[in-house]
Amino acid sequence: MIPRLFEKYKKEVSPRLKTQFSYSSPMQVPNLVKIVVNIGVSEAKVDMKYMEASINELATITGQRPMMKRARRSVAGFKVREGMPVACCVTLRSTRMWEFADRLISIALPRIKDFQGVARRGFDGRGNYNLGLREQLLFPEIEYDKVIRMRGMNISFVTTASTDEEAYALLTELGMPFNK
């Protein structure tokens, strides 16, 4: 089954972007390559149950088993030693990526209290967009009673766009609610 947002990209977004930026080839049109979802778990150095809970929540949200990230170097100020678990992340591609983006744009973001849109300053200058969320409860898959601790997450949209303007146009056409 083809994801709804991917169909929209193929039928509506791609032709609009091709005419807007006057590309000569359909291969020049910016596309979504992957979405990386990352959760930092600083409490994992004290108790691994926090890391396990974060991994389970991220797996529930994305539909894919997360990878645990370990510290590369020791940092005395943060009381972190090399090899300690510090985060978990998931890289979504193809079908899961499009389905996650659809759920994020149409369900999760509108559930933010006093939502004014996402900030435009999240672009990195190379056509990628980073979005920070303050809590995992925005996703309807997460049950409030089973949450051990509220945790934020970073969501990175990696595109083939070469400029921020092209990436902004792509994400806007896909339905990302940017604030004015």
C-alpha positions, 0 to 999 in steps of 0.5 A: 500500500502506498502512503497517502503523503507519498501519493500527494508528493508524486501527484501534486507537490512534485509537479508544482515544485518543478514549475516553481523552480523551473527544473528541466528534469524531474530528478532535480525536484527536491525529495524527502530522503530520510527522517531521523528521530532522536531522544536524549536519555541522560538518566540512563547513566543512573538506571537503564529502565529509562533507556528501555522506556525511551526505546519502547516509546520510540519504537511505538511512535515510529514502528521501527526498533531504535538504536541505542547510542553510547557516549564516544568520550568521557565528559566529567562535567556531565558525569558521563564516561565513554561507552555509557548509553546517552540516547536512542535514535531511529532512521526512517526511510521509504514507506515508514518515513512517509507514514511517520511524516503524515502522522506528525504533520496531520495528527501530532503537531496540531495537538500542541497546546497553543500551536502557532506553527513550527519555526522556520529557523530550523533549516541548516543551510543545506536543505535539511530541517530540524524540529524539536518537540518537548514531549512524546505525548503528542503522538496518539500511540503513546499511553499517558499512564505508561509514561515514566518521564516526559521526554523531548525529541529531535526530528530531522528531515533530510532532503535532496534540496540544495538550498533552504528555500527549496526545502521550505517549499517542499515541506510547505507543499507537504503540509508542514505548518510553518509559522508566519 
